[in-house]
């Protein structure tokens, strides 16, 4: 499972929530290491491509007749420097060789620094270099001091200019303030004039609405009076309408009774046809289909009780495990078909179930079982997030939960310990002697057993 995570560079959020802080840090480190490895491979490939693109230029230079001579290796203890003149070979020469410049004595010409005519002594050269270095350092320091001085001068005059602008704005604001006061008095006078006109307009509107209200009251009075006279004359028409409505309802009920009678007759004729064997084939097919569905449901633990074996119309193939657990029934089937043959949960070389083994219980239930135990207590429960288990460990203050990957042919901690173990019992016994993580120093000491009857793993061994 760790290899799959590193291949995809992705982990499911629900699976990430099951990891402890140490497991998350290690998993992040491994994912980052995988990213760097891929980056280095890509850089190496690009370097090879670039080298191939530059190769024709080197070949061209070699064909023009220039040959690089070997560099002279100088002893670190030898102070004078040596120099040799490397000459290019002539075009068309058959053999490649190096020709050294010869002196008057016929030997290879050699020059020793400090011993030649006009050479300065080593002490004088050293003094000149020190003086030059001191001048450069002094120039850099002077430039730095001038930058600081220039910044101080700029800030000084910038602040003075800002103060002068503020003074000018303050005097201008004082003049504008007096103008604003005069403008405000004029504005208040205009506001009072508009308010007076608004009150007069409101009074005229209220008087107009009152007159309209009186006129409307007179109109409504005469309308209601006429409606009262009309209602007295229409009582007879209302009684006739009610009688007509009653007759319509009676007719609807009669039609409904006739339709129900017709449906009953159709059903009776259909039952007679079934009894005579007209659709006997359909009845037997439905019965056979029900038996097959019942047998498949019992096979997947959906129905209690074994029941008698029934013939299947279509044989069921081998079970293919999903990518991750989807239900408790699927987890139970995985444990029975893949883990029981590997004796997961049993003590070594016995038929007894290990005291630290538990069934499909939640994180909260595991912590409740470990609550009153000392540091180092542990239990192993079947995980609902991955194909494997969760080792719950009691700390001095708190708990830790480690995922155990059992999706392959071995058992190992996910993202914590690279060691692989052939059985689940081997993993537990190994970490009774060796710590799980270096930072935590976890050693498995006291197993946490069952407290309920029947035990929480009874569905796994039925």
C-alpha positions, -999 to 999 in steps of 0.1 A, spaced: 0 0 0 29 24 7 43 17 -28 9 25 -43 8 58 -23 43 67 -35 34 58 -71 3 80 -71 17 106 -47 -18 107 -32 -34 94 0 -71 92 8 -81 118 35 -99 91 56 -68 69 56 -47 100 65 -69 106 95 -60 72 109 -23 79 109 -4 92 139 17 124 137 49 103 134 34 83 106 23 114 88 58 130 91 75 98 77 50 94 49 55 131 39 93 126 40 90 95 17 67 113 -7 90 143 -8 120 119 -14 101 103 -43 95 138 -58 132 147 -56 142 113 -72 119 120 -101 132 155 -104 168 143 -105 160 117 -132 144 144 -153 174 167 -149 198 138 -159 177 131 -191 177 168 -200 215 169 -195 220 139 -218 198 156 -245 218 188 -242 251 169 -244 239 152 -276 231 186 -292 266 199 -284 285 169 -297 288 180 -334 306 212 -323 334 192 -306 338 169 -336 342 200 -358 370 214 -337 388 181 -337 386 179 -375 402 214 -378 435 201 -362 435 216 -327 445 191 -300 444 199 -263 476 190 -245 478 176 -210 480 201 -181 511 203 -160 506 189 -125 524 213 -100 535 202 -66 518 222 -38 551 227 -20 568 242 -51 564 280 -50 576 290 -85 550 285 -113 559 267 -145 547 274 -180 550 256 -213 540 266 -248 515 243 -264 516 245 -302 489 232 -325 499 205 -349 500 212 -386 471 201 -407 478 170 -426 503 156 -401 501 119 -397 511 117 -360 498 137 -331 525 151 -308 534 180 -285 563 204 -294 579 222 -265 597 255 -269 635 250 -264 660 274 -249 695 284 -259 710 253 -243 688 230 -263 667 220 -233 630 228 -227 626 265 -219 616 271 -183 608 303 -164 609 305 -126 588 334 -112 611 358 -92 643 346 -107 639 360 -142 653 394 -153 630 423 -143 609 401 -119 598 417 -86 605 399 -53 577 380 -37 576 404 -7 572 435 -30 544 417 -50 527 408 -17 529 444 -4 513 457 -36 485 432 -34 478 442 3 479 479 -6 455 474 -35 431 453 -13 432 481 14 424 508 -12 394 488 -25 381 482 10 385 519 19 366 528 -13 337 505 -5 335 518 31 336 554 18 308 546 -7 287 531 21 292 562 43 283 585 15 251 565 8 241 568 45 250 606 45 230 611 13 200 593 28 201 615 59 203 647 38 174 635 16 153 626 47 161 660 63 150 681 34 120 658 26 107 663 62 113 700 60 93 702 28 65 682 43 63 705 73 61 736 50 33 720 30 15 712 62 18 748 73 5 761 40 -25 737 41 -33 747 77 -36 784 67 -56 775 37 -79 753 58 -84 782 82 -97 804 54 -118 777 39 -133 771 74 -146 806 76 -161 803 41 -177 770 52 -194 786 82 -210 812 60 -221 785 35 -236 765 63 -257 795 76 -270 799 40 -277 762 37 -297 762 70 -318 791 58 -326 774 25 -334 742 44 -359 760 66 -376 775 36 -380 742 19 -393 726 51 -421 753 54 -431 747 18 -432 709 24 -456 714 54 -479 735 33 -480 709 5 -486 681 31 -516 699 45 -531 704 11 -527 667 3 -543 656 35 -574 678 28 -577 664 -7 -575 628 6 -601 635 32 -626 647 6 -619 617 -16 -625 594 14 -660 609 21 -669 605 -16 -658 569 -16 -678 561 15 -710 573 -2 -703 552 -32 -696 520 -12 -728 526 8 -750 526 -23 -731 495 -37 -737 475 -5 -773 485 -5 -778 473 -40 -759 440 -32 -783 433 -3 -813 437 -25 -797 415 -52 -789 387 -26 -825 385 -15 -836 380 -50 -809 353 -58 -816 329 -29 -838 309 -51 -811 306 -77 -786 294 -51 -809 266 -40 -813 255 -76 -775 254 -79 -771 233 -48 -796 208 -61 -778 205 -94 -745 200 -77 -760 171 -56 -772 154 -88 -737 157 -103 -721 141 -73 -745 112 -73 -738 105 -110 -700 105 -103 -704 80 -75 -724 57 -97 -697 58 -124 -671 49 -98 -691 19 -86 -694 6 -122 -656 10 -128 -648 -8 -96 -672 -37 -106 -654 -39 -140 -619 -41 -123 -632 -69 -100 -645 -89 -129 -612 -86 -148 -593 -97 -117 -616 -127 -112 -612 -138 -148 -573 -135 -145 -573 -157 -113 -594 -183 -131 -569 -183 -159 -540 -188 -135 -557 -217 -118 -563 -234 -151 -525 -233 -158 -524 -206 -184 -494 -189 -167 -480 -218 -148 -446 -214 -164 -444 -178 -151 -452 -190 -115 -424 -217 -116 -399 -192 -130 -407 -167 -102 -402 -194 -76 -369 -205 -90 -357 -169 -91 -366 -163 -55 -347 -194 -44 -315 -182 -62 -317 -148 -47 -322 -163 -12 -291 -186 -16 -269 -157 -29 -279 -135 0 -271 -163 25 -237 -168 9 -229 -130 14 -241 -132 51 -272 -112 44 -295 -139 58 -291 -157 92 -288 -194 94 -271 -218 70 -303 -231 54 -304 -261 30 -283 -259 -1 -302 -248 -32 -293 -252 -68 -280 -221 -85 -289 -211 -120 -256 -192 -125 -224 -204 -107 -206 -177 -86 -169 -172 -95 -140 -165 -72 -143 -134 -50 -125 -103 -62 -114 -80 -33 -124 -43 -37 -98 -16 -36 -107 -8 0 -133 -21 25 -168 -10 18 -188 -28 46 -183 -50 76 -197 -80 57 -169 -76 31 -143 -73 59 -155 -105 75 -153 -123 43 -118 -110 36 -107 -122 70 -122 -157 66 -109 -163 31 -74 -146 33 -64 -142 69 -76 -174 86 -54 -195 63 -24 -174 74 -34 -179 111 -38 -142 117 -48 -135 153 -36 -169 167 -8 -175 190 23 -191 176 21 -229 170 -13 -231 189 -50 -231 182 -56 -204 208 -65 -168 198 -39 -143 210 -49 -122 240 -41 -90 221 -64 -97 191 -97 -79 188 -124 -78 161 -138 -49 141 -140 -22 168 -137 15 165 -109 38 177 -131 50 206 -137 15 218 -100 6 217 -91 37 237 -118 28 263 -103 -7 267 -68 8 272 -79 37 294 -71 22 328 -39 3 317 -3 14 320 21 27 294 31 0 269 -3 -18 268 -16 -26 233 -42 -44 213 -47 -52 176 -80 -46 159 -93 -53 124 -92 -20 104 -122 -6 86 -101 18 64 -75 -5 48 -70 -42 42 -52 -48 74 -52 -40 111 -47 -11 136 -23 -15 165 -36 8 194 -9 17 219 -12 32 254 11 61 261 17 77 295 -7 105 285 -28 95 255 -28 69 228 -12 61 194 -26 41 165 -4 24 139 -18 10 107 -6 -25 97 -8 -33 60 -19 -68 52 -29 -63 16 0 -84 3 19 -115 14 34 -98 44 26 -77 74 43 -43 80 36 -9 96 23 16 70 49 44 67 67 37 100 87 5 99 102 -9 66 105 -44 81 82 -71 66 70 -101 86 55 -133 75 27 -134 101 9 -110 123 23 -128 154 59 -123 141 53 -85 138 40 -84 174 68 -105 189 94 -85 170 83 -52 185 83 -66 220 121 -64 217 125 -36 191 109 -1 193 84 9 166 96 45 162 129 61 172 112 93 184 85 76 204 104 45 217 73 23 217 77 -12 230 48 -37 232 46 -49 268 12 -58 282 -16 -71 258 -51 -58 264 -76 -87 263 -114 -92 260 -138 -78 285 -172 -88 270 -188 -121 264 -190 -132 236 -157 -116 225 -158 -89 199 -141 -112 173 -167 -140 175 -181 -131 140 -147 -136 124 -143 -172 136 -179 -185 132 
